[in-house]
Amino acid sequence: MAVVVGYALAFYCLSMALRIIPMGVAYAVWCGVGIVLISGIAWVLHDQRLDFISLTAIGLIVLGTMILRCEWPFFDCINNLRDCPG
């Protein structure tokens, strides 16, 4: 029963997020956060060791998620094809 409630809550939160962010960005963030959380849970609960390549990949996922949600003027002008500063 807890799994069903968890899934319902997750999809409700996703539907709320889709009101603000585009679907592609929301799905990418959803997947990225899921991968990072599952890797962290496996490391803590099941003593799964993460090698350098795994940690680097997780770091790139986190970095990519941060860039997707970045609202810097440079990224904004590229995304909207407006005149970029400098």
DADAQUI-V783076 format. One line per field, one symbol per residue. psi: psi as a letter, one per 20 degrees, with the letter a starting at -180 (. if undefined). A space follows every 50 residues. Layout:
# DADAQUI-V783076
psi=???
This chain:
# DADAQUI-V783076
psi=hhgggggggghghghhhihgqqgggggggggghgggggggghgghjkppp aggghggghhggghghhhjpkqhghghghjkrpqq.
